[in-house]
């Protein structure tokens, strides 16, 4: 990988993509702007640095280039974009504002903040929970953690959880999703001043065990951008391929949430996990979406990796907090034109959201189904009433 040469040529011609204001503004302004750019993941870029450099070297190169660049309209516009608001604002939201500022500028090139290439990798849901959901490690019973094989992982990551600390409660986007710093690249794990070290001591384990458990045969990877738009790859990967990851180039320089779609045929163990006898659902086709979405992480310049959990994460959270079931999330709850299975879709004998469950079997239909199971009416016209109406009524 290499820096954006065209932007550097622009500097030499006085076009001003590449750095900050001349020395007349002083080293303090260069330091402020470059440190903000580093924390936002805008380096390496035409602001300074090379791919693969340590974060200290990135900031140093940015400050050096900053102090040797003449003033111009472009430089003034860039400094305005990279000047965070004063006060008690979430810096990650300020990073999003800066990226939007550059994107909306008529005189700044999009590449001025660097080009982001993100590898999205499937990760076992239980391991994902142990790494990124410390509250679950504290709240879930020891038996549940043991059954899902993450009791040891929770203990192992206790130190990492303490190091990372809770997220800033102010850092929530317009969709209510938490914002988090970019995950550290290996070269930054020792200092991790500007990145999240949660994955520094974790190797991406093969997640095929979850695939075998549920019957997952194909995986599609992608992400939801800060506008809520789903960017989904057309490739359908095997589980080993999804565990290895897929690269997405030219990712917008804002916060993204990784997404995966899982397709396959339900197994006996999946049937039990869904609350049915083990032979009730075997062989049914399904398409599930990773859930819950979030947190969103800033897509940093250069190469980075973001994990997306298998469906076992949602199952584990449901069990740990004894909440109304959100597992599984059918692809129709994420993709048009299928739509979630609710309302009139609960009595059409179709699996509208493709989760493998039909009408009253589907958790989205349960409130309606519970009413229909006690109204003395043959609601679906199958000749059976209430307790005999469906397997769910039984």
C-alpha positions as a Python dict, from the first residue, in 0.01 Angstrom:
ca = {
    (1, 'X'): (0, 0, 0),
    (2, 'X'): (115, 359, -58),
    (3, 'X'): (-3, 714, 13),
    (4, 'X'): (-218, 902, -232),
    (5, 'X'): (37, 1034, -475),
    (6, 'X'): (-206, 1257, -661),
    (7, 'X'): (-278, 1451, -346),
    (8, 'X'): (93, 1509, -284),
    (9, 'X'): (138, 1632, -642),
    (10, 'X'): (-149, 1869, -568),
    (11, 'X'): (52, 2013, -282),
    (12, 'X'): (348, 2086, -504),
    (13, 'X'): (119, 2267, -747),
    (14, 'X'): (-37, 2471, -470),
    (15, 'X'): (-371, 2288, -490),
    (16, 'X'): (-352, 2222, -119),
    (17, 'X'): (-499, 1876, -47),
    (18, 'X'): (-215, 1760, 162),
    (19, 'X'): (-172, 1919, 500),
    (20, 'X'): (-237, 2199, 739),
    (21, 'X'): (-157, 2568, 757),
    (22, 'X'): (183, 2733, 721),
    (23, 'X'): (412, 2773, 1022),
    (24, 'X'): (266, 3119, 1081),
    (25, 'X'): (-21, 2949, 1261),
    (26, 'X'): (230, 2774, 1483),
    (27, 'X'): (309, 2418, 1570),
    (28, 'X'): (23, 2409, 1820),
    (29, 'X'): (-244, 2423, 1550),
    (30, 'X'): (-65, 2159, 1343),
    (31, 'X'): (-47, 1933, 1647),
    (32, 'X'): (-413, 1984, 1729),
    (33, 'X'): (-535, 1914, 1376),
    (34, 'X'): (-305, 1614, 1322),
    (35, 'X'): (-384, 1456, 1658),
    (36, 'X'): (-756, 1493, 1586),
    (37, 'X'): (-706, 1335, 1242),
    (38, 'X'): (-517, 1045, 1401),
    (39, 'X'): (-785, 981, 1665),
    (40, 'X'): (-1051, 984, 1393),
    (41, 'X'): (-863, 732, 1179),
    (42, 'X'): (-795, 985, 900),
    (43, 'X'): (-428, 886, 880),
    (44, 'X'): (-252, 771, 668),
    (45, 'X'): (-383, 996, 393),
    (46, 'X'): (-268, 1298, 197),
    (47, 'X'): (-246, 1463, 540),
    (48, 'X'): (61, 1247, 603),
    (49, 'X'): (195, 902, 678),
    (50, 'X'): (220, 569, 501),
    (51, 'X'): (14, 255, 537),
    (52, 'X'): (163, 24, 798),
    (53, 'X'): (322, 302, 1004),
    (54, 'X'): (284, 319, 1381),
    (55, 'X'): (39, 584, 1505),
    (56, 'X'): (325, 799, 1644),
    (57, 'X'): (493, 805, 1304),
    (58, 'X'): (164, 894, 1133),
    (59, 'X'): (107, 1194, 1361),
    (60, 'X'): (470, 1308, 1329),
    (61, 'X'): (458, 1299, 948),
    (62, 'X'): (130, 1490, 947),
    (63, 'X'): (274, 1764, 1171),
    (64, 'X'): (589, 1787, 959),
    (65, 'X'): (390, 1825, 640),
    (66, 'X'): (155, 2065, 812),
    (67, 'X'): (436, 2302, 904),
    (68, 'X'): (574, 2318, 551),
    (69, 'X'): (257, 2384, 353),
    (70, 'X'): (150, 2727, 237),
    (71, 'X'): (-192, 2874, 300),
    (72, 'X'): (-466, 2831, 42),
    (73, 'X'): (-845, 2821, 25),
    (74, 'X'): (-828, 2441, 33),
    (75, 'X'): (-610, 2440, 345),
    (76, 'X'): (-841, 2684, 521),
    (77, 'X'): (-1142, 2465, 434),
    (78, 'X'): (-962, 2154, 553),
    (79, 'X'): (-867, 2309, 887),
    (80, 'X'): (-1225, 2425, 936),
    (81, 'X'): (-1345, 2066, 881),
    (82, 'X'): (-1082, 1922, 1116),
    (83, 'X'): (-1152, 2165, 1400),
    (84, 'X'): (-1368, 1984, 1656),
    (85, 'X'): (-1635, 2169, 1847),
    (86, 'X'): (-1540, 2291, 2189),
    (87, 'X'): (-1729, 2174, 2491),
    (88, 'X'): (-1862, 1840, 2607),
    (89, 'X'): (-1917, 1676, 2267),
    (90, 'X'): (-1854, 1312, 2175),
    (91, 'X'): (-1533, 1311, 1972),
    (92, 'X'): (-1649, 1021, 1754),
    (93, 'X'): (-1950, 1228, 1651),
    (94, 'X'): (-1707, 1510, 1576),
    (95, 'X'): (-1513, 1270, 1354),
    (96, 'X'): (-1832, 1193, 1163),
    (97, 'X'): (-1900, 1565, 1130),
    (98, 'X'): (-1548, 1623, 994),
    (99, 'X'): (-1587, 1345, 736),
    (100, 'X'): (-1923, 1486, 627),
    (101, 'X'): (-1771, 1834, 608),
    (102, 'X'): (-1502, 1714, 366),
    (103, 'X'): (-1756, 1513, 168),
    (104, 'X'): (-1979, 1817, 123),
    (105, 'X'): (-1696, 2054, 34),
    (106, 'X'): (-1677, 2170, -326),
    (107, 'X'): (-1300, 2229, -312),
    (108, 'X'): (-1170, 1929, -117),
    (109, 'X'): (-1117, 1582, -264),
    (110, 'X'): (-1282, 1291, -82),
    (111, 'X'): (-944, 1116, -62),
    (112, 'X'): (-797, 1390, 155),
    (113, 'X'): (-895, 1185, 462),
    (114, 'X'): (-753, 863, 320),
    (115, 'X'): (-903, 555, 161),
    (116, 'X'): (-1053, 289, 388),
    (117, 'X'): (-1034, -82, 309),
    (118, 'X'): (-1225, -292, 562),
    (119, 'X'): (-1213, -670, 593),
    (120, 'X'): (-1532, -802, 750),
    (121, 'X'): (-1491, -1142, 916),
    (122, 'X'): (-1744, -1379, 1065),
    (123, 'X'): (-1678, -1449, 1432),
    (124, 'X'): (-1846, -1701, 1661),
    (125, 'X'): (-2126, -1525, 1848),
    (126, 'X'): (-2025, -1655, 2191),
    (127, 'X'): (-1664, -1540, 2147),
    (128, 'X'): (-1789, -1205, 2013),
    (129, 'X'): (-1997, -1167, 2331),
    (130, 'X'): (-1699, -1248, 2554),
    (131, 'X'): (-1486, -985, 2377),
    (132, 'X'): (-1735, -703, 2321),
    (133, 'X'): (-2019, -750, 2574),
    (134, 'X'): (-1852, -747, 2918),
    (135, 'X'): (-2189, -692, 3088),
    (136, 'X'): (-2304, -1031, 2963),
    (137, 'X'): (-2000, -1196, 3120),
    (138, 'X'): (-2105, -1041, 3451),
    (139, 'X'): (-2480, -1092, 3424),
    (140, 'X'): (-2516, -1439, 3272),
    (141, 'X'): (-2517, -1746, 3495),
    (142, 'X'): (-2203, -1956, 3517),
    (143, 'X'): (-2398, -2253, 3379),
    (144, 'X'): (-2504, -2056, 3070),
    (145, 'X'): (-2148, -1934, 3009),
    (146, 'X'): (-2014, -2287, 3049),
    (147, 'X'): (-2278, -2430, 2815),
    (148, 'X'): (-2176, -2183, 2545),
    (149, 'X'): (-1806, -2239, 2606),
    (150, 'X'): (-1717, -1882, 2695),
    (151, 'X'): (-1663, -1889, 3072),
    (152, 'X'): (-1286, -1910, 3017),
    (153, 'X'): (-1301, -1638, 2752),
    (154, 'X'): (-1489, -1406, 2987),
    (155, 'X'): (-1219, -1452, 3247),
    (156, 'X'): (-946, -1406, 2988),
    (157, 'X'): (-1089, -1078, 2862),
    (158, 'X'): (-1168, -929, 3202),
    (159, 'X'): (-843, -733, 3186),
    (160, 'X'): (-916, -612, 2834),
    (161, 'X'): (-1264, -502, 2940),
    (162, 'X'): (-1112, -299, 3223),
    (163, 'X'): (-859, -148, 2983),
    (164, 'X'): (-1113, -50, 2720),
    (165, 'X'): (-1368, 70, 2971),
    (166, 'X'): (-1733, 147, 2902),
    (167, 'X'): (-1821, 339, 2591),
    (168, 'X'): (-1888, 711, 2615),
    (169, 'X'): (-2266, 737, 2671),
    (170, 'X'): (-2266, 1056, 2463),
    (171, 'X'): (-2143, 864, 2159),
    (172, 'X'): (-2471, 747, 2007),
    (173, 'X'): (-2570, 805, 1646),
    (174, 'X'): (-2906, 913, 1508),
    (175, 'X'): (-3023, 548, 1494),
    (176, 'X'): (-2944, 493, 1861),
    (177, 'X'): (-2639, 275, 1790),
    (178, 'X'): (-2330, 319, 2003),
    (179, 'X'): (-2020, 459, 1834),
    (180, 'X'): (-1681, 308, 1909),
    (181, 'X'): (-1323, 381, 1811),
    (182, 'X'): (-1166, 178, 1528),
    (183, 'X'): (-1018, -155, 1635),
    (184, 'X'): (-639, -143, 1665),
    (185, 'X'): (-419, -276, 1392),
    (186, 'X'): (-149, -511, 1515),
    (187, 'X'): (120, -243, 1496),
    (188, 'X'): (-78, -17, 1734),
    (189, 'X'): (-172, -277, 1996),
    (190, 'X'): (114, -189, 2230),
    (191, 'X'): (18, 177, 2270),
    (192, 'X'): (-349, 176, 2154),
    (193, 'X'): (-392, 545, 2233),
    (194, 'X'): (-627, 611, 1944),
    (195, 'X'): (-791, 273, 1888),
    (196, 'X'): (-985, -3, 2064),
    (197, 'X'): (-751, -287, 2176),
    (198, 'X'): (-1031, -542, 2230),
    (199, 'X'): (-902, -770, 1953),
    (200, 'X'): (-532, -726, 2027),
    (201, 'X'): (-506, -1050, 2227),
    (202, 'X'): (-767, -1238, 2025),
    (203, 'X'): (-718, -1449, 1718),
    (204, 'X'): (-1012, -1481, 1482),
    (205, 'X'): (-1123, -1837, 1547),
    (206, 'X'): (-1288, -2047, 1280),
    (207, 'X'): (-1665, -2006, 1330),
    (208, 'X'): (-1773, -2320, 1143),
    (209, 'X'): (-1894, -2486, 1464),
    (210, 'X'): (-2187, -2242, 1471),
    (211, 'X'): (-2255, -2314, 1105),
    (212, 'X'): (-2277, -2686, 1173),
    (213, 'X'): (-2496, -2629, 1480),
    (214, 'X'): (-2762, -2425, 1297),
    (215, 'X'): (-2719, -2563, 945),
    (216, 'X'): (-2564, -2250, 790),
    (217, 'X'): (-2437, -2320, 439),
    (218, 'X'): (-2377, -1976, 286),
    (219, 'X'): (-2283, -1637, 429),
    (220, 'X'): (-2307, -1292, 272),
    (221, 'X'): (-2104, -1012, 432),
    (222, 'X'): (-2152, -637, 420),
    (223, 'X'): (-2211, -332, 633),
    (224, 'X'): (-2466, -64, 714),
    (225, 'X'): (-2328, 286, 664),
    (226, 'X'): (-2400, 595, 870),
    (227, 'X'): (-2704, 675, 653),
    (228, 'X'): (-2858, 338, 734),
    (229, 'X'): (-2795, 203, 382),
    (230, 'X'): (-2708, -166, 353),
    (231, 'X'): (-2398, -235, 143),
    (232, 'X'): (-2406, -610, 84),
    (233, 'X'): (-2160, -815, -118),
    (234, 'X'): (-2304, -1031, -393),
    (235, 'X'): (-2066, -1314, -300),
    (236, 'X'): (-2204, -1612, -110),
    (237, 'X'): (-1923, -1755, 99),
    (238, 'X'): (-1874, -2087, 271),
    (239, 'X'): (-1831, -2071, 647),
    (240, 'X'): (-1449, -2108, 629),
    (241, 'X'): (-1439, -1832, 367),
    (242, 'X'): (-1657, -1603, 580),
    (243, 'X'): (-1434, -1672, 881),
    (244, 'X'): (-1133, -1566, 673),
    (245, 'X'): (-1320, -1248, 574),
    (246, 'X'): (-1401, -1041, 268),
    (247, 'X'): (-1238, -708, 177),
    (248, 'X'): (-1451, -402, 105),
    (249, 'X'): (-1266, -119, -67),
    (250, 'X'): (-1340, 254, -74),
    (251, 'X'): (-1556, 231, 238),
    (252, 'X'): (-1700, 573, 338),
    (253, 'X'): (-1487, 748, 601),
    (254, 'X'): (-1767, 739, 858),
    (255, 'X'): (-1891, 484, 1112),
    (256, 'X'): (-2018, 150, 982),
    (257, 'X'): (-2184, -156, 1138),
    (258, 'X'): (-2084, -496, 991),
    (259, 'X'): (-2369, -722, 876),
    (260, 'X'): (-2397, -1086, 771),
    (261, 'X'): (-2676, -1290, 616),
    (262, 'X'): (-2676, -1663, 692),
    (263, 'X'): (-2855, -1912, 463),
    (264, 'X'): (-2901, -2285, 510),
    (265, 'X'): (-3138, -2560, 623),
    (266, 'X'): (-3238, -2603, 986),
    (267, 'X'): (-3085, -2885, 1190),
    (268, 'X'): (-3233, -3076, 1482),
    (269, 'X'): (-3024, -2869, 1723),
    (270, 'X'): (-3147, -2548, 1561),
    (271, 'X'): (-3505, -2668, 1603),
    (272, 'X'): (-3449, -2717, 1976),
    (273, 'X'): (-3275, -2379, 2004),
    (274, 'X'): (-3584, -2222, 1848),
    (275, 'X'): (-3805, -2384, 2113),
    (276, 'X'): (-3949, -2673, 1909),
    (277, 'X'): (-3908, -3052, 1919),
    (278, 'X'): (-3586, -3154, 1750),
    (279, 'X'): (-3757, -3301, 1444),
    (280, 'X'): (-4015, -3024, 1400),
    (281, 'X'): (-3818, -2790, 1175),
    (282, 'X'): (-3542, -3008, 1030),
    (283, 'X'): (-3473, -2942, 664),
    (284, 'X'): (-3656, -2610, 641),
    (285, 'X'): (-3467, -2340, 447),
    (286, 'X'): (-3382, -2021, 632),
    (287, 'X'): (-3211, -1687, 592),
    (288, 'X'): (-3106, -1510, 912),
    (289, 'X'): (-2946, -1171, 961),
    (290, 'X'): (-2681, -1091, 1217),
    (291, 'X'): (-2826, -900, 1509),
    (292, 'X'): (-2823, -683, 1700),
    (293, 'X'): (-2664, -422, 1479),
    (294, 'X'): (-2389, -226, 1640),
    (295, 'X'): (-2185, -75, 1760),
    (296, 'X'): (-2076, 132, 1463),
    (297, 'X'): (-1703, 188, 1429),
    (298, 'X'): (-1520, 453, 1236),
    (299, 'X'): (-1379, 313, 911),
    (300, 'X'): (-1014, 415, 944),
    (301, 'X'): (-777, 499, 660),
    (302, 'X'): (-579, 206, 527),
    (303, 'X'): (-646, -159, 608),
    (304, 'X'): (-861, -259, 905),
    (305, 'X'): (-1078, -547, 1019),
    (306, 'X'): (-1424, -556, 1176),
    (307, 'X'): (-1589, -876, 1306),
    (308, 'X'): (-1955, -968, 1267),
    (309, 'X'): (-2110, -1230, 1499),
    (310, 'X'): (-2292, -1549, 1407),
    (311, 'X'): (-2656, -1587, 1520),
    (312, 'X'): (-2549, -1753, 1845),
    (313, 'X'): (-2488, -1404, 1986),
    (314, 'X'): (-2858, -1319, 1971),
    (315, 'X'): (-2956, -1656, 2116),
    (316, 'X'): (-2710, -1611, 2402),
    (317, 'X'): (-2836, -1259, 2485),
    (318, 'X'): (-3198, -1381, 2478),
    (319, 'X'): (-3114, -1658, 2725),
    (320, 'X'): (-2894, -1446, 2949),
    (321, 'X'): (-3152, -1173, 3000),
    (322, 'X'): (-3466, -1390, 2965),
    (323, 'X'): (-3605, -1134, 2724),
    (324, 'X'): (-3869, -1178, 2455),
    (325, 'X'): (-3704, -1374, 2180),
    (326, 'X'): (-3521, -1180, 1909),
    (327, 'X'): (-3350, -1493, 1780),
    (328, 'X'): (-3361, -1558, 1494),
    (329, 'X'): (-3382, -1237, 1291),
    (330, 'X'): (-3509, -1327, 945),
    (331, 'X'): (-3347, -1161, 645),
    (332, 'X'): (-3684, -1009, 565),
    (333, 'X'): (-3642, -788, 872),
    (334, 'X'): (-3339, -635, 705),
    (335, 'X'): (-3398, -667, 331),
    (336, 'X'): (-3687, -551, 115),
    (337, 'X'): (-3927, -650, -25),
    (338, 'X'): (-4001, -941, 211),
    (339, 'X'): (-4065, -756, 533),
    (340, 'X'): (-4095, -882, 888),
    (341, 'X'): (-4359, -1138, 977),
    (342, 'X'): (-4619, -937, 1169),
    (343, 'X'): (-4983, -837, 1135),
    (344, 'X'): (-5161, -981, 829),
    (345, 'X'): (-4848, -1180, 742),
    (346, 'X'): (-4915, -1396, 1050),
    (347, 'X'): (-5203, -1582, 882),
    (348, 'X'): (-5095, -1631, 520),
    (349, 'X'): (-4923, -1972, 558),
    (350, 'X'): (-4597, -1820, 432),
    (351, 'X'): (-4256, -1768, 587),
    (352, 'X'): (-4254, -1398, 500),
    (353, 'X'): (-3924, -1307, 663),
    (354, 'X'): (-3745, -1631, 560),
    (355, 'X'): (-3642, -1725, 914),
    (356, 'X'): (-3773, -2082, 882),
    (357, 'X'): (-4083, -2015, 1093),
    (358, 'X'): (-4436, -1978, 954),
    (359, 'X'): (-4716, -1763, 1094),
    (360, 'X'): (-4782, -1846, 1461),
    (361, 'X'): (-4448, -2026, 1487),
    (362, 'X'): (-4271, -1694, 1429),
    (363, 'X'): (-4186, -1489, 1735),
    (364, 'X'): (-4307, -1175, 1560),
    (365, 'X'): (-4653, -1333, 1546),
    (366, 'X'): (-4662, -1467, 1901),
    (367, 'X'): (-4870, -1186, 2060),
    (368, 'X'): (-5131, -1223, 1786),
    (369, 'X'): (-5106, -1602, 1797),
    (370, 'X'): (-5162, -1610, 2171),
    (371, 'X'): (-5484, -1416, 2125),
    (372, 'X'): (-5599, -1643, 1842),
    (373, 'X'): (-5528, -1951, 2054),
    (374, 'X'): (-5797, -1846, 2303),
    (375, 'X'): (-6075, -1691, 2095),
    (376, 'X'): (-6288, -2000, 2013),
    (377, 'X'): (-6239, -1943, 1638),
    (378, 'X'): (-6075, -2151, 1365),
    (379, 'X'): (-5857, -1855, 1260),
    (380, 'X'): (-5659, -2025, 983),
    (381, 'X'): (-5944, -2240, 845),
    (382, 'X'): (-5771, -2571, 907),
    (383, 'X'): (-6063, -2725, 1098),
    (384, 'X'): (-5890, -2694, 1437),
    (385, 'X'): (-5978, -2448, 1713),
    (386, 'X'): (-5761, -2286, 1978),
    (387, 'X'): (-5553, -2554, 2155),
    (388, 'X'): (-5551, -2768, 1843),
    (389, 'X'): (-5505, -2480, 1600),
    (390, 'X'): (-5129, -2499, 1553),
    (391, 'X'): (-4822, -2645, 1714),
    (392, 'X'): (-4770, -2306, 1879),
    (393, 'X'): (-5117, -2319, 2040),
    (394, 'X'): (-5041, -2668, 2169),
}
